[in-house]
Amino acid sequence: MAEGYCVKCKAKKEISDGVEETMKNGRKAIKGKCPSCGTVMFKILGKSATPAVAANPNPPTV
């Protein structure tokens, strides 16, 4: 899964029970729990993880 930063442990750790979700602005993120303390961890994924803009669905006909 993904690696994130736990604020409570103050260390980078592997996110356990991670679920990918889409935020209001359309970007993707992973939400899960810290394996040590159980605190919720949240990691915003990079722009390359966002869905690509669809090509023109109605191309001009010639």
Backbone torsions as a table, in degrees:
resi	resn	phi	psi	omega
1	MET	NA	-161.6	-175.5
2	ALA	-94.4	159.1	177.5
3	GLU	-105.7	135.5	-179.4
4	GLY	-137.2	179.6	-178.5
5	TYR	-106.2	126.4	176.2
6	CYS	-92.6	121.7	-177.2
7	VAL	-71.2	-35.2	-177.7
8	LYS	-72.2	-44.2	179.6
9	CYS	-81.2	-19.2	-176.3
10	LYS	57.9	47.4	-179.6
11	ALA	-154.1	156.1	174.3
12	LYS	-80.5	132.0	-179.7
13	LYS	-143.8	162.3	176.4
14	GLU	-72.5	132.3	-180.0
15	ILE	-78.8	123.9	178.1
16	SER	-98.8	152.6	-178.2
17	ASP	55.0	39.2	-176.9
18	GLY	-73.7	139.6	177.5
19	VAL	-128.5	131.1	178.7
20	GLU	-83.9	131.9	178.3
21	GLU	-137.8	164.0	179.8
22	THR	-107.3	130.3	179.4
23	MET	-80.2	173.8	-178.9
24	LYS	-59.1	-34.7	-177.5
25	ASN	-82.0	2.3	176.0
26	GLY	95.3	-8.0	179.7
27	ARG	-81.7	155.0	-178.8
28	LYS	-94.6	151.6	-179.9
29	ALA	-148.3	162.8	175.8
30	ILE	-118.0	131.6	179.8
31	LYS	-123.9	131.6	-179.2
32	GLY	-161.1	-158.7	-177.9
33	LYS	-123.9	153.4	175.0
34	CYS	-74.0	132.5	-179.4
35	PRO	-67.1	-23.1	-177.5
36	SER	-87.2	-53.4	-171.3
37	CYS	-109.9	-13.3	178.0
38	GLY	85.3	4.0	178.6
39	THR	-67.6	145.9	178.6
40	VAL	-68.3	131.3	176.5
41	MET	-114.9	144.9	-176.3
42	PHE	-138.7	127.4	179.6
43	LYS	-130.2	124.1	176.9
44	ILE	-83.3	129.8	-178.9
45	LEU	-83.0	160.9	-176.7
46	GLY	-68.6	170.8	-178.9
47	LYS	-63.4	-27.3	-179.9
48	SER	-68.5	-16.6	178.7
49	ALA	-85.0	-11.0	179.7
50	THR	-75.3	149.4	-179.2
51	PRO	-65.4	140.0	-178.9
52	ALA	-69.3	150.1	177.6
53	VAL	-69.0	130.8	-178.1
54	ALA	-64.8	146.9	176.6
55	ALA	-68.2	165.4	-179.8
56	ASN	-55.6	115.8	-177.0
57	PRO	-71.1	-21.4	179.6
58	ASN	-121.5	79.3	-178.9
59	PRO	-67.1	148.7	-179.2
60	PRO	-65.5	138.4	177.8
61	THR	-97.4	145.5	-178.1
62	VAL	-111.8	NA	NA
